[in-house]
Amino acid sequence: MKKITLLTTKYSDNKKDAWLTNELAYSLRDDGHIVSVVVFSWLPNEPETRVKKIDGINVVRVKLPKIMYNKNMFFTALKMFLFPQVAKWHVHKNIKECDLLITNTPCVTILGLSNFFKNKFNSKTYLVCWDFFPFYLKDLSLIRNKLVFKIFHYLEEKMYRSFSKIGCMTKGNINFLLKNFPTVDKDKIQVLPLWAKTKYLLPIDVSMTRKKYNLPQDATIVVYGGAMSVVQELTNYIDLARESLNLDKKILFLLIGNGTEKTKLEKIVADEQLDNVMFINYVPRDEYENVVRACDIGFISLSRKLTVPSFPSKSLDYFKASLPILASLDAVTDFGSILENEIKAGLSVLAGDTESLLSKLDILVSDRKLRTELGKAGRIYYENYLTVDYAKKMILET
């Protein structure tokens, strides 16, 4: 039995909205480990500072004064440096022992905490590396100043060096890390796939589910579920919907969720009267899974501007539901190759190539047998490599 602290900026108090960090904490708890979670309320609408026992896990939530949530670069940068300092005080007060610290990127939000846990508790520390913060902001033109980028790059590299072990989503991520942060010891880096709680799904009544959400019974439904931000470049999805009208096939393009780009997307759809596109607001996790299962194809989209390889987390929802994937991807990610050649669960094209995307869509819409085969392959891969038990085993070996 280990005493484990999970440090993160994303953790739900509600099981219905459980995220990857929740699933890991629950799984560690179920194995008999004593689990504490320190979660930073990064957004203004997230809960206030408090300590609460939730589902057998000690959840220490930390929130900064209201003024720190002003939307400008000064306060955002200040938040990054204040959160770790405030967190140390809460850790001193609420955590007495820790054998293993598990945390996730972005690293600047946990500045110095790896060494803090090592020094205070003699902890092993594990970093789950899902993104590379300064490059992510640079890709989105949120960091334009070279000096600012260099400062954040220096801090991130320093943080990487402080961890006992680092888990990256794919080999592409590992190569990117070693190339851009050359002082990090390559021997402590491993592939750690994304994870989800293994869930053996009971059959659903597809017809009733479609009826509940006003979805057409006789259409092939392509679903996108998740954040609608510039990172996804979902104008490619709308372009595909527009061009698909020439296929003379009944296809519905469904978007589930919210985000900074949603209003823009809704306006395009309304202005062009694209009646083959439909929006559904955010729904609880368990309901969302049923809606996805009532669809035929899962869609993934990444901006062509991205320069960092990634493994989109929403793919797990599609794999879990045995849904084939159609992906519009940036040029640097290795997800397309993994999807088509390793998992064999979908088709992909480069973002912006609407003609090729339409051709791949036509293949999937026209071939129900192929959709079934791809969907089954995704489910098998999910059960073998994308489970919380698989990730937990790798992390605990630290």
C-alpha positions in Angstrom: 0.0 0.0 0.0 1.3 3.4 -1.0 0.4 6.9 0.0 -0.1 8.7 -3.3 -0.8 12.4 -4.1 -2.3 13.3 -7.4 -1.7 17.0 -8.4 -3.7 18.4 -11.3 -5.7 21.3 -12.7 -8.6 19.1 -13.9 -10.6 16.9 -11.5 -14.3 16.6 -11.1 -16.2 16.4 -7.8 -18.9 14.5 -9.7 -18.5 10.9 -10.8 -20.8 11.6 -13.7 -18.3 14.0 -15.2 -15.2 11.9 -14.2 -12.1 12.7 -16.2 -8.8 10.8 -16.7 -7.4 12.1 -13.4 -10.6 10.9 -11.6 -10.4 7.5 -13.1 -6.7 7.1 -12.1 -7.5 8.2 -8.5 -10.5 5.8 -8.2 -8.4 2.9 -9.5 -5.6 3.6 -7.1 -8.1 3.9 -4.2 -9.7 0.6 -5.2 -6.3 -1.1 -5.0 -6.0 -0.1 -1.4 -3.7 2.9 -1.8 -4.3 6.0 0.3 -5.0 8.7 -2.3 -5.0 12.5 -1.9 -5.8 14.9 -4.8 -4.5 18.5 -4.9 -6.5 20.3 -7.6 -6.0 23.8 -8.8 -9.2 25.6 -9.6 -7.8 27.2 -12.7 -11.0 28.7 -14.1 -13.1 31.4 -12.4 -16.3 29.2 -12.3 -14.6 26.3 -10.5 -15.0 25.6 -6.8 -13.5 27.6 -4.0 -10.6 26.5 -1.7 -11.7 23.6 0.5 -10.7 20.2 1.8 -13.3 17.5 1.4 -13.5 13.7 1.4 -15.1 12.6 -1.9 -15.6 9.0 -2.7 -13.0 7.9 -0.2 -10.4 10.4 -1.6 -9.1 13.4 0.2 -9.6 16.3 -2.2 -7.7 19.5 -1.5 -8.9 22.2 -3.8 -7.0 25.4 -4.1 -8.4 28.6 -5.6 -6.7 32.0 -5.8 -8.3 35.4 -5.1 -10.9 36.5 -7.6 -8.7 39.2 -9.1 -6.3 36.6 -10.4 -8.9 35.3 -12.9 -8.9 38.5 -14.9 -8.4 37.6 -18.6 -5.1 39.1 -19.5 -1.6 37.7 -19.9 -0.2 39.4 -16.8 -2.7 37.7 -14.4 -2.4 34.4 -16.3 1.4 34.4 -15.9 1.0 35.5 -12.2 -1.4 32.6 -11.6 1.2 30.1 -13.0 3.7 31.3 -10.4 1.3 31.8 -7.5 -0.6 28.4 -7.6 2.5 26.3 -6.7 3.4 28.6 -3.8 -0.1 28.5 -2.4 -0.3 24.7 -3.0 2.8 24.2 -0.8 1.0 25.7 2.2 -2.0 23.5 1.6 0.2 20.4 1.2 2.0 21.3 4.5 -1.3 21.5 6.2 -3.2 18.6 4.7 -0.8 15.9 3.5 1.5 14.2 6.1 3.1 11.4 4.0 3.6 10.8 0.3 5.4 7.9 -1.4 4.5 8.9 -4.9 3.5 12.2 -6.5 1.7 11.9 -9.8 1.0 15.1 -11.8 0.4 16.2 -15.4 1.4 19.0 -17.7 1.5 22.0 -18.2 4.6 22.0 -16.1 4.6 25.7 -15.4 1.6 25.3 -13.2 3.5 22.9 -10.9 6.7 24.9 -10.8 9.1 23.5 -8.2 6.5 21.0 -6.7 8.4 17.9 -7.8 11.5 18.9 -5.8 9.3 20.1 -3.0 7.7 16.6 -2.6 11.1 14.9 -3.0 12.6 17.1 -0.2 9.6 17.0 2.2 8.5 13.4 1.8 11.3 11.7 -0.1 8.7 10.9 -2.8 9.1 9.4 -6.2 7.6 11.8 -8.7 5.9 10.9 -12.0 4.9 13.4 -14.7 2.1 12.5 -17.2 3.1 14.6 -20.2 0.1 15.4 -22.4 1.4 18.7 -23.9 4.3 21.0 -24.2 3.1 24.3 -22.8 5.2 27.0 -24.5 5.0 25.3 -27.9 1.2 24.9 -27.5 0.8 28.7 -26.9 3.2 29.6 -29.6 1.2 27.5 -32.1 -1.9 29.4 -31.2 0.0 32.8 -31.4 -0.6 33.4 -27.7 3.1 33.8 -27.2 4.7 36.0 -29.8 7.6 37.4 -27.8 10.8 35.3 -28.3 12.1 36.2 -24.8 8.8 35.1 -23.1 8.9 31.9 -25.0 12.6 31.3 -24.0 11.7 31.9 -20.3 8.8 29.4 -20.3 10.9 26.9 -22.3 13.7 27.2 -19.7 11.2 26.7 -16.8 9.6 23.7 -18.5 12.9 22.0 -19.2 13.9 22.5 -15.6 10.7 20.9 -14.5 11.2 17.9 -16.7 14.6 17.3 -15.2 13.1 17.3 -11.7 10.9 14.2 -12.2 11.8 10.6 -11.4 9.9 9.4 -14.5 8.0 11.0 -17.4 5.2 9.3 -19.4 4.5 10.5 -23.0 1.5 9.6 -25.0 3.3 8.3 -28.1 6.8 7.8 -29.5 6.3 11.0 -31.5 5.9 12.9 -28.2 9.1 11.3 -26.8 11.1 12.3 -29.9 9.7 15.8 -29.6 10.6 16.1 -26.0 14.2 14.9 -26.5 14.7 17.1 -29.5 13.4 20.3 -27.9 14.5 19.7 -24.2 17.9 18.0 -24.8 19.1 18.1 -21.1 16.3 15.7 -20.0 17.5 12.1 -19.3 16.1 9.9 -22.1 16.2 6.8 -19.8 13.5 8.1 -17.5 11.0 8.7 -20.4 8.5 6.0 -21.4 5.4 5.7 -23.6 2.3 6.1 -21.3 -0.9 5.9 -23.4 -4.0 7.8 -22.5 -6.4 5.8 -20.4 -10.0 5.3 -19.4 -11.9 3.0 -17.0 -12.6 -0.3 -18.8 -16.4 -0.2 -19.4 -18.2 -3.2 -20.9 -21.2 -1.4 -22.4 -24.7 -2.9 -22.3 -26.7 -2.7 -25.5 -28.7 0.5 -26.1 -31.8 1.1 -28.1 -30.3 3.2 -30.9 -33.7 4.2 -32.2 -34.9 5.5 -28.8 -31.6 7.3 -28.1 -31.8 9.1 -31.5 -35.4 10.0 -30.8 -34.6 11.4 -27.4 -32.0 13.8 -28.9 -34.0 14.6 -32.1 -31.5 12.8 -34.3 -32.7 11.4 -37.7 -33.4 7.6 -37.7 -32.3 7.1 -41.3 -29.1 9.1 -41.5 -25.5 8.2 -41.1 -24.4 10.3 -38.2 -20.9 11.7 -37.9 -20.2 12.9 -34.3 -17.7 15.3 -32.9 -17.8 15.5 -29.1 -15.6 17.8 -27.0 -14.1 21.3 -26.9 -14.7 23.7 -29.8 -11.6 25.9 -29.8 -9.0 27.1 -32.3 -7.0 24.0 -31.5 -9.5 21.8 -33.3 -10.0 24.0 -36.4 -13.5 22.7 -36.7 -14.1 24.9 -39.7 -12.8 21.8 -41.5 -15.7 19.8 -40.1 -18.2 22.4 -41.4 -16.4 22.4 -44.8 -16.8 18.7 -44.9 -20.5 19.0 -44.1 -21.0 21.5 -46.9 -19.2 19.4 -49.5 -21.0 16.2 -48.4 -24.2 17.6 -49.8 -22.8 16.6 -53.2 -22.7 12.9 -52.2 -26.4 12.5 -52.4 -26.4 10.5 -49.2 -28.2 11.3 -45.9 -25.5 12.3 -43.5 -25.9 14.3 -40.3 -22.9 16.1 -38.7 -23.4 16.4 -35.0 -21.3 18.5 -32.6 -21.6 18.0 -28.9 -20.1 20.4 -26.4 -19.1 24.0 -26.0 -16.1 26.2 -26.5 -14.7 29.5 -27.7 -15.4 28.7 -31.4 -18.9 27.4 -31.0 -20.7 30.7 -31.7 -18.6 31.2 -34.8 -19.4 27.7 -36.0 -23.1 28.2 -35.3 -23.1 31.4 -37.3 -21.5 29.8 -40.3 -24.1 27.0 -40.2 -27.0 29.4 -39.8 -25.7 31.8 -42.6 -25.3 29.0 -45.1 -28.4 27.2 -43.9 -26.6 23.9 -43.5 -29.4 21.7 -42.3 -27.1 18.7 -42.2 -25.3 20.1 -39.1 -26.7 20.0 -35.6 -25.4 21.2 -32.2 -26.1 19.7 -28.8 -24.9 21.5 -25.7 -22.8 19.8 -23.1 -24.4 16.6 -21.6 -23.2 14.5 -18.6 -20.6 11.9 -19.2 -23.0 8.8 -19.1 -25.5 10.5 -21.4 -22.7 11.6 -23.8 -21.5 8.0 -24.2 -25.0 6.8 -25.2 -25.3 9.6 -27.8 -22.0 8.6 -29.3 -23.0 5.0 -29.4 -26.1 6.0 -31.3 -23.9 7.5 -34.0 -21.9 5.8 -36.9 -18.6 7.7 -37.2 -16.5 9.6 -34.7 -14.7 12.7 -36.0 -11.4 14.1 -34.7 -10.0 17.4 -35.8 -6.7 19.1 -35.0 -5.5 22.5 -36.3 -2.9 22.4 -39.1 -0.9 25.1 -37.2 0.0 22.6 -34.4 3.7 21.6 -34.3 3.5 19.1 -31.4 2.5 15.5 -31.9 -0.6 14.4 -29.9 -3.0 11.6 -29.2 -6.5 13.2 -29.0 -8.3 12.1 -25.8 -11.7 12.1 -27.5 -10.5 9.1 -29.5 -11.0 7.0 -26.4 -14.7 7.7 -26.4 -14.9 6.4 -29.9 -12.8 3.4 -29.3 -14.9 2.6 -26.2 -18.1 2.8 -28.3 -16.6 0.7 -31.2 -17.0 3.7 -33.5 -14.7 4.0 -36.5 -12.8 7.3 -36.6 -12.4 9.9 -39.4 -9.6 12.3 -38.5 -8.4 15.6 -39.9 -4.9 16.1 -38.5 -1.9 18.4 -38.4 1.2 17.3 -40.3 3.4 16.5 -37.3 1.3 14.2 -35.2 1.8 10.5 -35.4 -1.8 9.8 -34.4 -2.9 9.2 -38.0 -0.3 6.5 -38.5 -1.1 4.9 -35.2 -4.8 5.0 -36.0 -4.5 3.5 -39.5 -1.5 1.2 -39.2 -1.3 0.1 -35.6 -4.8 0.2 -34.3 -6.5 -0.1 -37.7 -9.6 1.7 -36.4 -10.1 4.6 -38.8 -9.0 6.8 -41.7 -7.1 10.2 -41.6 -6.1 13.1 -43.8 -4.1 16.3 -43.4 -6.1 19.2 -42.1 -7.3 21.5 -44.9 -7.6 18.8 -47.5 -11.4 18.8 -47.8 -11.4 16.7 -51.0 -9.5 13.8 -49.4 -11.6 14.1 -46.3 -14.8 13.9 -48.3 -13.4 10.8 -50.2 -12.6 9.1 -46.9 -16.0 10.0 -45.5 -17.7 8.5 -48.6 -15.8 5.2 -48.1 -17.0 5.0 -44.5 -20.6 6.0 -45.2 -20.8 3.5 -48.1 -19.4 0.5 -46.3 -21.2 -0.6 -43.2 -19.0 -3.7 -42.9 -15.8 -1.7 -42.9 -17.2 0.6 -40.2 -17.9 -2.4 -38.1 -14.4 -3.9 -38.6 -12.7 -0.6 -37.8 -14.9 -0.1 -34.7 -14.1 -3.5 -33.4 -10.4 -3.0 -33.9 -10.6 0.3 -31.9 -12.4 -1.4 -29.1 -9.8 -4.3 -28.9 -7.0 -1.7 -28.8 -8.8 0.2 -26.0 -9.2 -2.9 -23.9 -5.6 -3.9 -24.3 -3.7 -0.6 -24.1 -5.9 2.3 -23.1 -7.2 1.2 -19.7 -6.6 2.8 -16.4 -5.2 -0.5 -15.1 -2.5 -0.5 -17.8 -1.5 3.1 -17.1 -1.6 2.6 -13.3 0.7 -0.4 -13.6 3.3 1.6 -15.5 3.1 4.6 -13.1 3.4 2.4 -10.0 6.6 0.9 -11.3 8.3 4.3 -10.8 
